[in-house]
Amino acid sequence: MKSEEIILLGNNQLILEDNLHSYMYKALKWSEKLRKNVNRPFLKKHMTNKELVYHPLWIAKTLVLAGRHPFPPKKIPKMVFVDALSGYRGMLSTVPETSTLKVTSNQLIEADIFEEEAKKYIIDVQEKQINRSYVLKKPDHQLVDLSLHYLPLWKTTVKSTIFNKNFIINANTGESEEYMGKFWADRNRMKIS
């Protein structure tokens, strides 16, 4: 199998397979938790597959250049992310920790949005989210760096006679990332012009 070196979001201290069932239980809805026999040991026993995959995200370092005539412009750094499958985008509140990792190429989810299109999404964030906080004169923006990063996700399935469910768990935080899995099934999404 071909291996590739990727930039991983997080410090590569991932949730272990043995603890995965606890995070899956936390991701259940209340109505699912109230079902008889659906508990952590049940989830661990009926887990039919566990796969660690890497979801692509574009991460951009930008500068907001707020003019203050006659003074030089104030430079404010911002971090912007673009999901490389769905185009979902926004600002990050902190600079994410990253590390490099070698993975087999079959673990990587292929990006649908490439660098040029990602730049359009970043401009969209700058115009619709960042500029919103400037009432009079809108600032200028400068793209400092744009690179493809990968978010590690556990993809698991629980199958039994009383309960069937697919789980997508963030391997860094243990949070449910169920909405990301929807984009893997449907690869035809609207693009911005």
Secondary structure as the mmCIF struct_conf table of DSSP 4:
data_model
#
loop_
_struct_conf.conf_type_id
_struct_conf.id
_struct_conf.beg_label_comp_id
_struct_conf.beg_label_asym_id
_struct_conf.beg_label_seq_id
_struct_conf.end_label_comp_id
_struct_conf.end_label_asym_id
_struct_conf.end_label_seq_id
STRN STRN1 SER A 3 LEU A 9
BEND BEND1 GLY A 10 GLY A 10
BEND BEND2 ASN A 12 ASN A 12
HELX_LH_PP_P HELX_LH_PP_P1 LEU A 14 LEU A 16
HELX_RH_3T_P HELX_RH_3T_P1 GLU A 17 ASN A 19
HELX_RH_AL_P HELX_RH_AL_P1 LEU A 20 ALA A 27
BEND BEND3 LEU A 28 LEU A 28
HELX_RH_AL_P HELX_RH_AL_P2 TRP A 30 LYS A 33
TURN_TY1_P TURN_TY1_P1 LEU A 34 LEU A 34
BEND BEND4 ARG A 35 ARG A 35
TURN_TY1_P TURN_TY1_P2 LYS A 36 ASN A 37
BEND BEND5 ASN A 39 ASN A 39
HELX_RH_AL_P HELX_RH_AL_P3 ARG A 40 LYS A 45
TURN_TY1_P TURN_TY1_P3 HIS A 46 HIS A 46
STRN STRN2 MET A 47 ARG A 68
TURN_TY1_P TURN_TY1_P4 HIS A 69 PRO A 70
STRN STRN3 PHE A 71 ASP A 83
TURN_TY1_P TURN_TY1_P5 ALA A 84 SER A 86
STRN STRN4 ARG A 89 LEU A 92
BEND BEND6 SER A 93 THR A 94
HELX_LH_PP_P HELX_LH_PP_P2 VAL A 95 GLU A 97
STRN STRN5 THR A 98 THR A 104
HELX_RH_3T_P HELX_RH_3T_P2 SER A 105 GLN A 107
STRN STRN6 LEU A 108 LEU A 108
HELX_LH_PP_P HELX_LH_PP_P3 ILE A 109 ALA A 111
BEND BEND7 ASP A 112 ILE A 113
HELX_RH_AL_P HELX_RH_AL_P4 GLU A 115 VAL A 125
HELX_RH_PI_P HELX_RH_PI_P1 GLN A 126 ILE A 130
HELX_RH_3T_P HELX_RH_3T_P3 ASN A 131 SER A 133
BEND BEND8 VAL A 135 LYS A 137
HELX_LH_PP_P HELX_LH_PP_P4 LYS A 138 PRO A 139
STRN STRN7 ASP A 140 LYS A 159
BEND BEND9 THR A 161 ILE A 162
STRN STRN8 ASN A 164 ASN A 170
TURN_TY1_P TURN_TY1_P6 ALA A 171 THR A 173
STRN STRN9 SER A 176 SER A 176
HELX_RH_AL_P HELX_RH_AL_P5 GLU A 178 ALA A 185
#
